[in-house]
Amino acid sequence: MNIAVIFGSRSVEHDVSITSAYGVMKGLEKMGTHTIFPIYISRSGKWIYDKNFINIETFAHYNDENYKDTSFEIDFSVSKKLCFSQKRKGLFTKKEKIEIDFVFPILHGMNGEDGSIQGIFDILQVPYMGPSVLGSALGMNKIVMKNVFKSLGLPITNYLIFDKNNYDATKVEILGFPIIVKPANLGSSIGISKVEKKEDLADAVELAFHYDQNIIIEVCVQNLVELNCAVSEKDNEVITSLVEQPVGASEFLSFEEKYVSNEGGTMQGVKNRVKIPAEISDELTKQIQNYSKIIYKEFFCHGGAPRIDYLYDKVNDKLYVNEINTIPGALQMHLWVKSMPISDFLSNLIKVGFEKAKDKEINIDFQSNIIGHTINFTK
């Protein structure tokens, strides 16, 4: 089977996507049963295939200019396969073509995780890993996300929502300090600030608005323990991973702590700085896993393996749902290794992805006389 791993894209989480895709491609490569096509979307939006992209070292000195004659375009005349054709260099140049049976969109943030690329796959009827358009869009916007959590009766922190035209610092001060300020549509802790006092609020708000037109400001959980749980499905049953506890130098993990080591080298998420399973009670573990299953279903995550993040006040024994990541870093494969081999985890995502595609094959052949009536009416 030809499997494409698509990554990069025009997103501030572009580099995180590259490191995530590297981990997924290595997992697929070890299976030895599929042909992997690494397809990179550059920051300028160019789609490029190069078999060497499976090695992350290729991106150490990447330059668009080196691939100006090797970009590919999607062939929209074919359905049920993702077909790429290399842009023609000359009138008599034969175009290289690639036919893809299944797609792993390992994209983070806007222009990839938000439902935009999933819409392309749905139109072409191409099977792929992850939620479809609706689930992806719901999981991208933190404002909508919070509102859905609230409607489900899940515990969340108090929060305020602003756009650039209605921001009001006096309302924020009513929440009290410390608070967390973050953009509404980003992940990987980009643009997020913890604000301890009023004097630092303006800078945090300016930073968040730099990345998004909308921001969310929420009460900062004290005595904080961050907890994460991944969710997927197998044999029509929703399943959860072990609960992990990230261990950072600060109360909440920054972008640098998540993806950059002290020596400056990139890391595959936080797998070297987590406790698995988390050092929490069995009761709390079950509560987190139950919440995660509810969120998986209500956010239409069929076909994916999202990660749900939680905030826990260990002194007051209060748990809060923080957010859902529909395409988490490297698919959080490290959370599943004690439940199943990585090869089984990836094979299952492919299996469910094909099942999801089949479920979407609805009968659109509805016969009517509306065109004839319209023609007669215009005469």
Buried (B, 14 or more C-beta within 10 A) or exposed (E): EBBBBBBBBBBBBBBBBBBBBBBBBBBBEEBEEBEBBBBBBBBEEBBBBBEEBBBBEBBEEBEEEEBEEBBBBBBEEBEEBBBBEBBEEEEEEEEEEBEBBBBBBBBBBBBBBBBBBBBBBBEBBBBBBBBBBEBBBBBBBBBBBBBBBEEBEBBBBEBBBBEEEEBEEEEBEEBEBBBBBBBBBBBBBBBBBBBEEEEBBEEBBEBBBEBBEBBBBBBBBEEBBBBBBBBBBBEEEBBBBBBBBBBBEEBBBBBBBBBBEEEEEEBBBBBEBBBBBBEBEEEBBEBBBEBBBBBBEBBBBBBBBBBBBBBBBBEEEBBBBBBBBBBBBBBBBBBBBEBBEBBEBBBBBBBBBBBBBEEEEEEEEEEEEEEEEEEEEEE
